[in-house]
Amino acid sequence: MEYLQELVYRAMSKNPELDEEYARGFAEHQIKQPIDLTRFDFTNLDLFAAEIGATPDEIDAFVMVTKALWNHGSCSRTAKESRAMTAQMMQSKG
């Protein structure tokens, strides 16, 4: 599992409405790059924010900026570039 997928899995595992198998499957199959965080509902997005030590508003802003860049065509990033972008965001929080 990639780092972003692991964070998503850990966050979703804390949702009492989801079982571990669903959380793992979602993380492994639906999350490949930061733009994929837009697939979250609000509950899971808040859990993800808590998992990385961010506020829900900070994650909302990150997702909105990522989505805007993606829609603009500026996010034709490789998986490696996406991981680097996510790691940079995580380091800036720590």
PDB file as gemmi writes it, atoms N, CA and C in Angstrom:
CRYST1    1.000    1.000    1.000  90.00  90.00  90.00 P 1                      
ATOM      1  N   MET A   1       0.845  -1.177   0.000  1.00  0.00           N  
ATOM      2  CA  MET A   1       0.000   0.000   0.000  1.00  0.00           C  
ATOM      3  C   MET A   1       0.889   1.239   0.000  1.00  0.00           C  
ATOM      4  N   GLU A   2       0.569   2.202  -0.838  1.00  0.00           N  
ATOM      5  CA  GLU A   2       1.295   3.476  -0.879  1.00  0.00           C  
ATOM      6  C   GLU A   2       0.962   4.297   0.379  1.00  0.00           C  
ATOM      7  N   TYR A   3       1.776   5.314   0.643  1.00  0.00           N  
ATOM      8  CA  TYR A   3       1.616   6.121   1.857  1.00  0.00           C  
ATOM      9  C   TYR A   3       0.226   6.770   1.940  1.00  0.00           C  
ATOM     10  N   LEU A   4      -0.217   7.398   0.867  1.00  0.00           N  
ATOM     11  CA  LEU A   4      -1.537   8.043   0.869  1.00  0.00           C  
ATOM     12  C   LEU A   4      -2.629   7.004   1.097  1.00  0.00           C  
ATOM     13  N   GLN A   5      -2.500   5.852   0.470  1.00  0.00           N  
ATOM     14  CA  GLN A   5      -3.486   4.784   0.667  1.00  0.00           C  
ATOM     15  C   GLN A   5      -3.499   4.312   2.122  1.00  0.00           C  
ATOM     16  N   GLU A   6      -2.331   4.212   2.723  1.00  0.00           N  
ATOM     17  CA  GLU A   6      -2.241   3.784   4.118  1.00  0.00           C  
ATOM     18  C   GLU A   6      -2.943   4.787   5.038  1.00  0.00           C  
ATOM     19  N   LEU A   7      -2.736   6.074   4.785  1.00  0.00           N  
ATOM     20  CA  LEU A   7      -3.404   7.104   5.589  1.00  0.00           C  
ATOM     21  C   LEU A   7      -4.920   7.010   5.437  1.00  0.00           C  
ATOM     22  N   VAL A   8      -5.372   6.816   4.215  1.00  0.00           N  
ATOM     23  CA  VAL A   8      -6.815   6.696   3.957  1.00  0.00           C  
ATOM     24  C   VAL A   8      -7.372   5.463   4.667  1.00  0.00           C  
ATOM     25  N   TYR A   9      -6.663   4.360   4.555  1.00  0.00           N  
ATOM     26  CA  TYR A   9      -7.106   3.132   5.214  1.00  0.00           C  
ATOM     27  C   TYR A   9      -7.212   3.316   6.728  1.00  0.00           C  
ATOM     28  N   ARG A  10      -6.187   3.892   7.332  1.00  0.00           N  
ATOM     29  CA  ARG A  10      -6.211   4.109   8.789  1.00  0.00           C  
ATOM     30  C   ARG A  10      -7.366   5.016   9.197  1.00  0.00           C  
ATOM     31  N   ALA A  11      -7.598   6.062   8.411  1.00  0.00           N  
ATOM     32  CA  ALA A  11      -8.696   6.981   8.728  1.00  0.00           C  
ATOM     33  C   ALA A  11     -10.044   6.282   8.601  1.00  0.00           C  
ATOM     34  N   MET A  12     -10.251   5.574   7.494  1.00  0.00           N  
ATOM     35  CA  MET A  12     -11.539   4.918   7.267  1.00  0.00           C  
ATOM     36  C   MET A  12     -11.785   3.791   8.258  1.00  0.00           C  
ATOM     37  N   SER A  13     -10.720   3.188   8.764  1.00  0.00           N  
ATOM     38  CA  SER A  13     -10.867   2.124   9.753  1.00  0.00           C  
ATOM     39  C   SER A  13     -11.472   2.643  11.058  1.00  0.00           C  
ATOM     40  N   LYS A  14     -11.391   3.934  11.270  1.00  0.00           N  
ATOM     41  CA  LYS A  14     -11.949   4.540  12.480  1.00  0.00           C  
ATOM     42  C   LYS A  14     -13.424   4.899  12.328  1.00  0.00           C  
ATOM     43  N   ASN A  15     -13.974   4.697  11.135  1.00  0.00           N  
ATOM     44  CA  ASN A  15     -15.390   4.963  10.896  1.00  0.00           C  
ATOM     45  C   ASN A  15     -16.179   3.738  11.334  1.00  0.00           C  
ATOM     46  N   PRO A  16     -17.009   3.862  12.379  1.00  0.00           N  
ATOM     47  CA  PRO A  16     -17.729   2.698  12.890  1.00  0.00           C  
ATOM     48  C   PRO A  16     -18.753   2.132  11.907  1.00  0.00           C  
ATOM     49  N   GLU A  17     -19.095   2.880  10.869  1.00  0.00           N  
ATOM     50  CA  GLU A  17     -20.065   2.409   9.885  1.00  0.00           C  
ATOM     51  C   GLU A  17     -19.430   1.541   8.801  1.00  0.00           C  
ATOM     52  N   LEU A  18     -18.100   1.464   8.777  1.00  0.00           N  
ATOM     53  CA  LEU A  18     -17.399   0.715   7.742  1.00  0.00           C  
ATOM     54  C   LEU A  18     -16.629  -0.450   8.343  1.00  0.00           C  
ATOM     55  N   ASP A  19     -16.570  -1.550   7.609  1.00  0.00           N  
ATOM     56  CA  ASP A  19     -15.736  -2.650   8.092  1.00  0.00           C  
ATOM     57  C   ASP A  19     -14.332  -2.525   7.497  1.00  0.00           C  
ATOM     58  N   GLU A  20     -13.400  -3.286   8.071  1.00  0.00           N  
ATOM     59  CA  GLU A  20     -11.994  -3.180   7.685  1.00  0.00           C  
ATOM     60  C   GLU A  20     -11.781  -3.548   6.221  1.00  0.00           C  
ATOM     61  N   GLU A  21     -12.491  -4.544   5.744  1.00  0.00           N  
ATOM     62  CA  GLU A  21     -12.327  -4.983   4.350  1.00  0.00           C  
ATOM     63  C   GLU A  21     -12.720  -3.869   3.375  1.00  0.00           C  
ATOM     64  N   TYR A  22     -13.833  -3.174   3.676  1.00  0.00           N  
ATOM     65  CA  TYR A  22     -14.245  -2.076   2.808  1.00  0.00           C  
ATOM     66  C   TYR A  22     -13.210  -0.949   2.838  1.00  0.00           C  
ATOM     67  N   ALA A  23     -12.730  -0.610   4.026  1.00  0.00           N  
ATOM     68  CA  ALA A  23     -11.739   0.463   4.168  1.00  0.00           C  
ATOM     69  C   ALA A  23     -10.481   0.142   3.374  1.00  0.00           C  
ATOM     70  N   ARG A  24      -9.997  -1.083   3.481  1.00  0.00           N  
ATOM     71  CA  ARG A  24      -8.790  -1.491   2.752  1.00  0.00           C  
ATOM     72  C   ARG A  24      -9.033  -1.471   1.244  1.00  0.00           C  
ATOM     73  N   GLY A  25     -10.155  -2.007   0.823  1.00  0.00           N  
ATOM     74  CA  GLY A  25     -10.479  -2.038  -0.606  1.00  0.00           C  
ATOM     75  C   GLY A  25     -10.605  -0.642  -1.196  1.00  0.00           C  
ATOM     76  N   PHE A  26     -11.283   0.246  -0.469  1.00  0.00           N  
ATOM     77  CA  PHE A  26     -11.429   1.624  -0.946  1.00  0.00           C  
ATOM     78  C   PHE A  26     -10.058   2.273  -1.086  1.00  0.00           C  
ATOM     79  N   ALA A  27      -9.244   2.133  -0.056  1.00  0.00           N  
ATOM     80  CA  ALA A  27      -7.916   2.757  -0.082  1.00  0.00           C  
ATOM     81  C   ALA A  27      -7.068   2.213  -1.229  1.00  0.00           C  
ATOM     82  N   GLU A  28      -7.077   0.917  -1.413  1.00  0.00           N  
ATOM     83  CA  GLU A  28      -6.217   0.302  -2.429  1.00  0.00           C  
ATOM     84  C   GLU A  28      -6.703   0.538  -3.851  1.00  0.00           C  
ATOM     85  N   HIS A  29      -8.019   0.600  -4.044  1.00  0.00           N  
ATOM     86  CA  HIS A  29      -8.557   0.653  -5.406  1.00  0.00           C  
ATOM     87  C   HIS A  29      -9.070   2.022  -5.830  1.00  0.00           C  
ATOM     88  N   GLN A  30      -9.397   2.868  -4.873  1.00  0.00           N  
ATOM     89  CA  GLN A  30      -9.961   4.177  -5.215  1.00  0.00           C  
ATOM     90  C   GLN A  30      -8.984   5.335  -5.028  1.00  0.00           C  
ATOM     91  N   ILE A  31      -7.946   5.132  -4.236  1.00  0.00           N  
ATOM     92  CA  ILE A  31      -7.010   6.217  -3.924  1.00  0.00           C  
ATOM     93  C   ILE A  31      -5.667   5.929  -4.588  1.00  0.00           C  
ATOM     94  N   LYS A  32      -5.372   6.682  -5.616  1.00  0.00           N  
ATOM     95  CA  LYS A  32      -4.104   6.520  -6.325  1.00  0.00           C  
ATOM     96  C   LYS A  32      -3.277   7.800  -6.303  1.00  0.00           C  
ATOM     97  N   GLN A  33      -3.940   8.951  -6.126  1.00  0.00           N  
ATOM     98  CA  GLN A  33      -3.272  10.247  -6.126  1.00  0.00           C  
ATOM     99  C   GLN A  33      -4.118  11.235  -5.327  1.00  0.00           C  
ATOM    100  N   PRO A  34      -3.561  12.390  -4.967  1.00  0.00           N  
ATOM    101  CA  PRO A  34      -4.294  13.325  -4.094  1.00  0.00           C  
ATOM    102  C   PRO A  34      -5.678  13.722  -4.599  1.00  0.00           C  
ATOM    103  N   ILE A  35      -5.873  13.833  -5.908  1.00  0.00           N  
ATOM    104  CA  ILE A  35      -7.197  14.220  -6.428  1.00  0.00           C  
ATOM    105  C   ILE A  35      -8.263  13.204  -6.021  1.00  0.00           C  
ATOM    106  N   ASP A  36      -7.862  11.973  -5.755  1.00  0.00           N  
ATOM    107  CA  ASP A  36      -8.820  10.938  -5.387  1.00  0.00           C  
ATOM    108  C   ASP A  36      -9.458  11.173  -4.025  1.00  0.00           C  
ATOM    109  N   LEU A  37      -8.896  12.074  -3.235  1.00  0.00           N  
ATOM    110  CA  LEU A  37      -9.524  12.403  -1.952  1.00  0.00           C  
ATOM    111  C   LEU A  37     -10.893  13.035  -2.159  1.00  0.00           C  
ATOM    112  N   THR A  38     -11.177  13.522  -3.358  1.00  0.00           N  
ATOM    113  CA  THR A  38     -12.498  14.089  -3.641  1.00  0.00           C  
ATOM    114  C   THR A  38     -13.572  13.008  -3.646  1.00  0.00           C  
ATOM    115  N   ARG A  39     -13.199  11.752  -3.606  1.00  0.00           N  
ATOM    116  CA  ARG A  39     -14.165  10.645  -3.568  1.00  0.00           C  
ATOM    117  C   ARG A  39     -14.696  10.389  -2.166  1.00  0.00           C  
ATOM    118  N   PHE A  40     -14.134  11.058  -1.179  1.00  0.00           N  
ATOM    119  CA  PHE A  40     -14.564  10.907   0.205  1.00  0.00           C  
ATOM    120  C   PHE A  40     -15.871  11.629   0.465  1.00  0.00           C  
ATOM    121  N   ASP A  41     -16.649  11.078   1.390  1.00  0.00           N  
ATOM    122  CA  ASP A  41     -17.768  11.845   1.930  1.00  0.00           C  
ATOM    123  C   ASP A  41     -17.219  12.678   3.099  1.00  0.00           C  
ATOM    124  N   PHE A  42     -18.036  13.536   3.674  1.00  0.00           N  
ATOM    125  CA  PHE A  42     -17.550  14.446   4.711  1.00  0.00           C  
ATOM    126  C   PHE A  42     -17.050  13.714   5.958  1.00  0.00           C  
ATOM    127  N   THR A  43     -17.727  12.643   6.353  1.00  0.00           N  
ATOM    128  CA  THR A  43     -17.301  11.911   7.549  1.00  0.00           C  
ATOM    129  C   THR A  43     -15.894  11.366   7.370  1.00  0.00           C  
ATOM    130  N   ASN A  44     -15.642  10.702   6.246  1.00  0.00           N  
ATOM    131  CA  ASN A  44     -14.330  10.113   6.019  1.00  0.00           C  
ATOM    132  C   ASN A  44     -13.272  11.172   5.763  1.00  0.00           C  
ATOM    133  N   LEU A  45     -13.646  12.286   5.171  1.00  0.00           N  
ATOM    134  CA  LEU A  45     -12.688  13.373   4.966  1.00  0.00           C  
ATOM    135  C   LEU A  45     -12.266  13.964   6.312  1.00  0.00           C  
ATOM    136  N   ASP A  46     -13.212  14.100   7.228  1.00  0.00           N  
ATOM    137  CA  ASP A  46     -12.877  14.581   8.578  1.00  0.00           C  
ATOM    138  C   ASP A  46     -11.975  13.590   9.309  1.00  0.00           C  
ATOM    139  N   LEU A  47     -12.236  12.300   9.150  1.00  0.00           N  
ATOM    140  CA  LEU A  47     -11.375  11.286   9.763  1.00  0.00           C  
ATOM    141  C   LEU A  47      -9.973  11.328   9.170  1.00  0.00           C  
ATOM    142  N   PHE A  48      -9.882  11.570   7.865  1.00  0.00           N  
ATOM    143  CA  PHE A  48      -8.581  11.691   7.213  1.00  0.00           C  
ATOM    144  C   PHE A  48      -7.833  12.904   7.762  1.00  0.00           C  
ATOM    145  N   ALA A  49      -8.543  14.017   7.913  1.00  0.00           N  
ATOM    146  CA  ALA A  49      -7.926  15.220   8.473  1.00  0.00           C  
ATOM    147  C   ALA A  49      -7.350  14.929   9.858  1.00  0.00           C  
ATOM    148  N   ALA A  50      -8.123  14.258  10.686  1.00  0.00           N  
ATOM    149  CA  ALA A  50      -7.651  13.917  12.035  1.00  0.00           C  
ATOM    150  C   ALA A  50      -6.442  12.992  11.970  1.00  0.00           C  
ATOM    151  N   GLU A  51      -6.433  12.075  11.019  1.00  0.00           N  
ATOM    152  CA  GLU A  51      -5.330  11.113  10.902  1.00  0.00           C  
ATOM    153  C   GLU A  51      -4.003  11.804  10.609  1.00  0.00           C  
ATOM    154  N   ILE A  52      -4.042  12.890   9.832  1.00  0.00           N  
ATOM    155  CA  ILE A  52      -2.790  13.571   9.484  1.00  0.00           C  
ATOM    156  C   ILE A  52      -2.558  14.822  10.322  1.00  0.00           C  
ATOM    157  N   GLY A  53      -3.440  15.082  11.274  1.00  0.00           N  
ATOM    158  CA  GLY A  53      -3.244  16.224  12.162  1.00  0.00           C  
ATOM    159  C   GLY A  53      -3.614  17.554  11.538  1.00  0.00           C  
ATOM    160  N   ALA A  54      -4.542  17.524  10.611  1.00  0.00           N  
ATOM    161  CA  ALA A  54      -5.003  18.759   9.964  1.00  0.00           C  
ATOM    162  C   ALA A  54      -6.435  19.040  10.409  1.00  0.00           C  
ATOM    163  N   THR A  55      -6.867  20.249  10.187  1.00  0.00           N  
ATOM    164  CA  THR A  55      -8.261  20.564  10.467  1.00  0.00           C  
ATOM    165  C   THR A  55      -9.091  20.202   9.240  1.00  0.00           C  
ATOM    166  N   PRO A  56     -10.372  19.955   9.421  1.00  0.00           N  
ATOM    167  CA  PRO A  56     -11.226  19.696   8.255  1.00  0.00           C  
ATOM    168  C   PRO A  56     -11.174  20.841   7.231  1.00  0.00           C  
ATOM    169  N   ASP A  57     -11.063  22.080   7.702  1.00  0.00           N  
ATOM    170  CA  ASP A  57     -10.982  23.210   6.778  1.00  0.00           C  
ATOM    171  C   ASP A  57      -9.699  23.171   5.953  1.00  0.00           C  
ATOM    172  N   GLU A  58      -8.600  22.760   6.576  1.00  0.00           N  
ATOM    173  CA  GLU A  58      -7.335  22.649   5.834  1.00  0.00           C  
ATOM    174  C   GLU A  58      -7.424  21.573   4.756  1.00  0.00           C  
ATOM    175  N   ILE A  59      -8.044  20.452   5.085  1.00  0.00           N  
ATOM    176  CA  ILE A  59      -8.204  19.390   4.093  1.00  0.00           C  
ATOM    177  C   ILE A  59      -9.157  19.827   2.994  1.00  0.00           C  
ATOM    178  N   ASP A  60     -10.235  20.508   3.353  1.00  0.00           N  
ATOM    179  CA  ASP A  60     -11.156  21.025   2.333  1.00  0.00           C  
ATOM    180  C   ASP A  60     -10.419  21.941   1.362  1.00  0.00           C  
ATOM    181  N   ALA A  61      -9.587  22.829   1.907  1.00  0.00           N  
ATOM    182  CA  ALA A  61      -8.830  23.750   1.053  1.00  0.00           C  
ATOM    183  C   ALA A  61      -7.865  22.978   0.155  1.00  0.00           C  
ATOM    184  N   PHE A  62      -7.169  21.985   0.717  1.00  0.00           N  
ATOM    185  CA  PHE A  62      -6.241  21.178  -0.071  1.00  0.00           C  
ATOM    186  C   PHE A  62      -6.976  20.472  -1.204  1.00  0.00           C  
ATOM    187  N   VAL A  63      -8.119  19.869  -0.886  1.00  0.00           N  
ATOM    188  CA  VAL A  63      -8.888  19.151  -1.909  1.00  0.00           C  
ATOM    189  C   VAL A  63      -9.393  20.122  -2.980  1.00  0.00           C  
ATOM    190  N   MET A  64      -9.871  21.295  -2.569  1.00  0.00           N  
ATOM    191  CA  MET A  64     -10.369  22.273  -3.554  1.00  0.00           C  
ATOM    192  C   MET A  64      -9.259  22.739  -4.482  1.00  0.00           C  
ATOM    193  N   VAL A  65      -8.090  23.030  -3.929  1.00  0.00           N  
ATOM    194  CA  VAL A  65      -6.961  23.474  -4.756  1.00  0.00           C  
ATOM    195  C   VAL A  65      -6.525  22.349  -5.691  1.00  0.00           C  
ATOM    196  N   THR A  66      -6.409  21.139  -5.165  1.00  0.00           N  
ATOM    197  CA  THR A  66      -6.021  20.000  -5.992  1.00  0.00           C  
ATOM    198  C   THR A  66      -7.018  19.790  -7.122  1.00  0.00           C  
ATOM    199  N   LYS A  67      -8.301  19.862  -6.791  1.00  0.00           N  
ATOM    200  CA  LYS A  67      -9.344  19.670  -7.805  1.00  0.00           C  
ATOM    201  C   LYS A  67      -9.300  20.778  -8.858  1.00  0.00           C  
ATOM    202  N   ALA A  68      -9.106  22.008  -8.419  1.00  0.00           N  
ATOM    203  CA  ALA A  68      -9.034  23.128  -9.362  1.00  0.00           C  
ATOM    204  C   ALA A  68      -7.850  22.966 -10.309  1.00  0.00           C  
ATOM    205  N   LEU A  69      -6.699  22.593  -9.761  1.00  0.00           N  
ATOM    206  CA  LEU A  69      -5.528  22.375 -10.609  1.00  0.00           C  
ATOM    207  C   LEU A  69      -5.752  21.223 -11.571  1.00  0.00           C  
ATOM    208  N   TRP A  70      -6.362  20.165 -11.071  1.00  0.00           N  
ATOM    209  CA  TRP A  70      -6.634  18.998 -11.912  1.00  0.00           C  
ATOM    210  C   TRP A  70      -7.560  19.380 -13.056  1.00  0.00           C  
ATOM    211  N   ASN A  71      -8.629  20.098 -12.730  1.00  0.00           N  
ATOM    212  CA  ASN A  71      -9.599  20.504 -13.747  1.00  0.00           C  
ATOM    213  C   ASN A  71      -8.999  21.488 -14.742  1.00  0.00           C  
ATOM    214  N   HIS A  72      -8.016  22.242 -14.293  1.00  0.00           N  
ATOM    215  CA  HIS A  72      -7.362  23.217 -15.165  1.00  0.00           C  
ATOM    216  C   HIS A  72      -6.362  22.537 -16.097  1.00  0.00           C  
ATOM    217  N   GLY A  73      -6.014  21.301 -15.782  1.00  0.00           N  
ATOM    218  CA  GLY A  73      -5.064  20.566 -16.603  1.00  0.00           C  
ATOM    219  C   GLY A  73      -3.643  20.677 -16.109  1.00  0.00           C  
ATOM    220  N   SER A  74      -3.457  21.328 -14.977  1.00  0.00           N  
ATOM    221  CA  SER A  74      -2.110  21.509 -14.450  1.00  0.00           C  
ATOM    222  C   SER A  74      -1.649  20.332 -13.607  1.00  0.00           C  
ATOM    223  N   CYS A  75      -2.508  19.360 -13.391  1.00  0.00           N  
ATOM    224  CA  CYS A  75      -2.147  18.239 -12.521  1.00  0.00           C  
ATOM    225  C   CYS A  75      -1.910  16.955 -13.296  1.00  0.00           C  
ATOM    226  N   SER A  76      -1.345  17.070 -14.443  1.00  0.00           N  
ATOM    227  CA  SER A  76      -1.018  15.846 -15.167  1.00  0.00           C  
ATOM    228  C   SER A  76       0.275  15.296 -14.584  1.00  0.00           C  
ATOM    229  N   ARG A  77       0.205  14.949 -13.315  1.00  0.00           N  
ATOM    230  CA  ARG A  77       1.368  14.483 -12.572  1.00  0.00           C  
ATOM    231  C   ARG A  77       1.478  12.963 -12.637  1.00  0.00           C  
ATOM    232  N   THR A  78       2.681  12.513 -12.513  1.00  0.00           N  
ATOM    233  CA  THR A  78       2.895  11.079 -12.376  1.00  0.00           C  
ATOM    234  C   THR A  78       2.553  10.688 -10.947  1.00  0.00           C  
ATOM    235  N   ALA A  79       2.437   9.401 -10.710  1.00  0.00           N  
ATOM    236  CA  ALA A  79       2.169   8.928  -9.346  1.00  0.00           C  
ATOM    237  C   ALA A  79       3.281   9.369  -8.407  1.00  0.00           C  
ATOM    238  N   LYS A  80       4.525   9.361  -8.886  1.00  0.00           N  
ATOM    239  CA  LYS A  80       5.659   9.776  -8.055  1.00  0.00           C  
ATOM    240  C   LYS A  80       5.529  11.249  -7.678  1.00  0.00           C  
ATOM    241  N   GLU A  81       5.148  12.090  -8.636  1.00  0.00           N  
ATOM    242  CA  GLU A  81       4.978  13.517  -8.345  1.00  0.00           C  
ATOM    243  C   GLU A  81       3.828  13.731  -7.367  1.00  0.00           C  
ATOM    244  N   SER A  82       2.745  12.959  -7.512  1.00  0.00           N  
ATOM    245  CA  SER A  82       1.613  13.074  -6.602  1.00  0.00           C  
ATOM    246  C   SER A  82       2.006  12.686  -5.190  1.00  0.00           C  
ATOM    247  N   ARG A  83       2.799  11.612  -5.066  1.00  0.00           N  
ATOM    248  CA  ARG A  83       3.265  11.200  -3.733  1.00  0.00           C  
ATOM    249  C   ARG A  83       4.144  12.275  -3.118  1.00  0.00           C  
ATOM    250  N   ALA A  84       4.999  12.880  -3.937  1.00  0.00           N  
ATOM    251  CA  ALA A  84       5.881  13.937  -3.430  1.00  0.00           C  
ATOM    252  C   ALA A  84       5.050  15.129  -2.956  1.00  0.00           C  
ATOM    253  N   MET A  85       4.016  15.477  -3.709  1.00  0.00           N  
ATOM    254  CA  MET A  85       3.154  16.594  -3.337  1.00  0.00           C  
ATOM    255  C   MET A  85       2.449  16.295  -2.014  1.00  0.00           C  
ATOM    256  N   THR A  86       1.964  15.065  -1.849  1.00  0.00           N  
ATOM    257  CA  THR A  86       1.296  14.680  -0.617  1.00  0.00           C  
ATOM    258  C   THR A  86       2.271  14.682   0.545  1.00  0.00           C  
ATOM    259  N   ALA A  87       3.466  14.143   0.340  1.00  0.00           N  
ATOM    260  CA  ALA A  87       4.479  14.128   1.394  1.00  0.00           C  
ATOM    261  C   ALA A  87       4.852  15.544   1.823  1.00  0.00           C  
ATOM    262  N   GLN A  88       4.967  16.446   0.849  1.00  0.00           N  
ATOM    263  CA  GLN A  88       5.287  17.836   1.166  1.00  0.00           C  
ATOM    264  C   GLN A  88       4.208  18.456   2.025  1.00  0.00           C  
ATOM    265  N   MET A  89       2.936  18.171   1.701  1.00  0.00           N  
ATOM    266  CA  MET A  89       1.823  18.700   2.485  1.00  0.00           C  
ATOM    267  C   MET A  89       1.900  18.157   3.917  1.00  0.00           C  
ATOM    268  N   MET A  90       2.187  16.852   4.044  1.00  0.00           N  
ATOM    269  CA  MET A  90       2.263  16.237   5.360  1.00  0.00           C  
ATOM    270  C   MET A  90       3.394  16.837   6.187  1.00  0.00           C  
ATOM    271  N   GLN A  91       4.554  17.068   5.574  1.00  0.00           N  
ATOM    272  CA  GLN A  91       5.700  17.633   6.281  1.00  0.00           C  
ATOM    273  C   GLN A  91       5.426  19.060   6.731  1.00  0.00           C  
ATOM    274  N   SER A  92       4.691  19.810   5.927  1.00  0.00           N  
ATOM    275  CA  SER A  92       4.402  21.181   6.316  1.00  0.00           C  
ATOM    276  C   SER A  92       3.476  21.234   7.526  1.00  0.00           C  
ATOM    277  N   LYS A  93       2.707  20.153   7.747  1.00  0.00           N  
ATOM    278  CA  LYS A  93       1.841  20.081   8.913  1.00  0.00           C  
ATOM    279  C   LYS A  93       2.613  19.681  10.165  1.00  0.00           C  
ATOM    280  N   GLY A  94       3.724  18.968   9.987  1.00  0.00           N  
ATOM    281  CA  GLY A  94       4.448  18.423  11.137  1.00  0.00           C  
ATOM    282  C   GLY A  94       5.471  19.333  11.616  1.00  0.00           C  
TER     283      GLY A  94                                                      
END                                                                             
